[in-house]
Amino acid sequence: MTLLLPAHDIEHAAALLRDGALVAFPTETVYGLGADARNGRAVAAVFEAKGRPHFNPLICHVPDAAAAFDEALPDDRARALAEAFWPGPLTLVLPRRPTCRVDLLAGAGLDTLALRVPAHPLALALLRAAAVPVAGPSANRSGQVSPTTAQHVLDGLSGRIAAVLDGGACAVGVESTVLDLAAGGAALLRPGGVPVEAIEAVIGPVARPIPLASAAATRTLRSPGMLLSHYAPALPVRLDATAVAPDEALLAFGPPLPGAGAVWQLSATRDLREGASRLFAGLRWLDAEGARLGLSRIAAMAVPPEGLGAAIDDRLRRAAAPRG
């Protein structure tokens, strides 16, 4: 049975992590599925609980930049980005140190490590109490919609993990931006909670990586969240809708299109921050409500792909991608 732990029960959650158990915990982006990243058995249990491909690496969460740079080698750009955006929704992919304590399975056997310092106060308190680097992919079955509440975690993983630390709803609502600095350049691997424009203001131009389909096909994924079909509800998703049919559920952004069988509003005022925070909850609600009403698919209105809109657009395109 999976325990639902109240926010004040941090020491209990930390003890479970140190004992090799899996504990879901809140971050400012989505809920993470935590395991002691030094413990190969615990890391393997994360892959098993999620049904996640073993070539897909995990993000390791640490309480501060010093702890991150104990495990990986920073350059001046990494230090500048850590100063600007940590704690926060930015993941840096850096070369592993020879002394790195993180089990190789967490990094999918690569010579790099994906690291983040989350901004959620409960996540930071848990990391400090556990005193170990914590592997923490999103706390959902692989490929499904990411969780932004403790109940979402239980809906997908109850009975598969030891506990969920309940911190309420996540504020940002889309995962962290992932930036690869390991090869000398700077490549955006996944848009997310920190807009790429803000990163470029700190370190200069950022390149885009190889196409997602090519990375997945060759199993050369450098970070989490690069699988082509990801964040997917059971109902198929249709993008860039300008009209909607009665047998479709609508994911609206701004004034909703008329005629849908069910509607979830991301933001009536087209506010990108509000839209990001409501995206995964909306996909989950439309999926359940659409199934209840016998609807055929989810039609998603377009979101402008700038700032946080790039992250929303990325998640929607993955949700709509062909299922493997």
C-alpha positions, 0 to 999 in steps of 0.5 A: 500500500502506498502511504500518503504523507502530510507535508510535515512528515519529511523525516519519515519520507527521508528515512524511506528514501535512505532505506531504498524505498520510492517516495514521490515528492512535490516540486515547483514543476511536477511531482517527482518519483524519488529514489536514492540515486546512489542505490542501484536497486532503488534506481532500478525500481524507479524504471520498473515502477514507471515502466520506463525504458532503461536508455532514458536517463533520470534527473538527479535532484540536490539541495544546492549548487555545491551538492550538484557540482560535487557530482558533476564538472561545471564550467563558467556557464554552468556556474552562472546559470546556477547563480541565476536560476537555482533553485528553479526549473532548470536542469543542467546536463554536465560531465560526471566527476570520476568521484560521482556517487550517482549510480550509472543506471540513473544516467543510462550509462552515459558519462554525463549527469542531469542535475537540478536544484528544485525551488519547492520548499518541501522538495528542498527540505526533503533533499536536506533531510535525506542527505543523498542525491535523489533521482526524480523523474516525473511520478507517473507511468512512462509516457502518460500525463505528468502529475501535478497533485498527490492524487495524480501520483496515486492514480498512476502509481498506487501500490507501486511505490512506498509513499507520496509526500503531499505538497498540494498542487504544483505551481509551474506545472510543466517540467524543467528546461533541460540544457546540455553543456557537456559537449562544449556547446549549449543545446536545449534538450527540452523546453520547460519552466525557464524560457530559453530566452532567459538562458540566452541572456545569461550565456549567449546562443543556445542550439537546438538538438537532433530531432527527437525521433532520431534520438529515440530511434538510435537510443542516444537520449541525453536527458529525460523527456526526449521520447517522441510520444510522451505526456500522452492521455488515452484519447488522441490529441489533435493540435492547432484546432481552429474548429471543434466537433461535438464528439471532441473535447477542447483544450482551450487557450483564450476564448473557447471554440464553440461546439465541443463536448467538454472544455478545459480552459488553460487561460481565458486571458491567454496568460502563459504562466497560468496555461502551463500550470493548468496543462497536465491537470487539463489533459487528465480531466479531458481524458477522463471526462471525454471517456465518460461522455464517449468523445473521440479525441481532444482538440487543442487550440494553438499556444504561441511558442515563445517563453513558457508557450514553447514548453506548453507547445512541446508537451502538446506535440508529444501528447499528439505524437504517434504512439510507439 
